[in-house]
Amino acid sequence: MDDQIDTHDLDAPPDADLITELRDRAHDRGEAVGVTFPADGGRKRFVVSPRGTCVLLNDTREDSFNPSVGVEEIAAALQDQ
């Protein structure tokens, strides 16, 4: 889904003028647009739908398991999700 959203990186959270611009851009294109910005030691995504709905999303990190991790340990970790 993220591959279909036009997203740009910012150095700070969007201000009111940029949010207005994002709403206009999403409406004109008929598709969601968004930005990412630094927050809470990571990055957050702010997505605007063509109808003007604004959504703030936390980027999440998926666990990865290298080959040295046993299959039983991986299975246990997946059960805890």
FIMAR-742015 format. One line per 10 residues: number of its first residue (from 1); their letters; for each residue z, y, x of C-alpha. Coordinates in steps of 0.02 Angstrom, whole numbers, always signed. Layout:
N
NUM) a) Z Y X; ...
This chain:
81
1) mddqidthdl) +0 +0 +0; +41 +122 +140; -135 +102 +209; -201 +182 +49; -89 +337 +61; -149 +486 +161; +5 +519 +269; +36 +649 +404; +182 +665 +526; +290 +822 +523
11) dappdadlit) +423 +885 +642; +538 +937 +499; +559 +903 +312; +426 +984 +203; +468 +1155 +131; +428 +1216 -45; +257 +1283 +5; +206 +1118 +84; +268 +1019 -66; +159 +1128 -178
21) elrdrahdrg) +12 +1098 -62; +43 +910 -64; +50 +909 -254; -113 +1006 -264; -196 +892 -136; -140 +733 -225; -200 +802 -392; -368 +857 -324; -399 +691 -236; -332 +583 -377
31) eavgvtfpad) -229 +482 -253; -57 +486 -173; -27 +587 -15; +125 +594 +95; +212 +649 +252; +340 +575 +368; +478 +675 +452; +631 +643 +561; +796 +614 +471; +956 +518 +500
41) ggrkrfvvsp) +901 +455 +671; +739 +382 +602; +594 +437 +496; +581 +459 +309; +425 +459 +202; +392 +584 +64; +253 +531 -52; +173 +632 -193; +75 +547 -332; -79 +624 -414
51) rgtcvllndt) +31 +665 -564; +150 +764 -453; +292 +640 -442; +381 +655 -275; +468 +506 -196; +576 +504 -40; +576 +336 +50; +675 +271 +197; +571 +176 +322; +642 +3 +341
61) redsfnpsvg) +632 -112 +488; +594 -295 +465; +681 -419 +579; +576 -508 +706; +613 -673 +788; +545 -718 +958; +505 -900 +1003; +675 -927 +1085; +763 -910 +917; +788 -1080 +835
71) veeiaaalqd) +712 -1117 +666; +883 -1151 +590; +943 -978 +644; +787 -897 +573; +806 -990 +407; +988 -936 +395; +943 -755 +429; +810 -759 +293; +933 -828 +168; +1046 -677 +199
81) q) +911 -553 +149
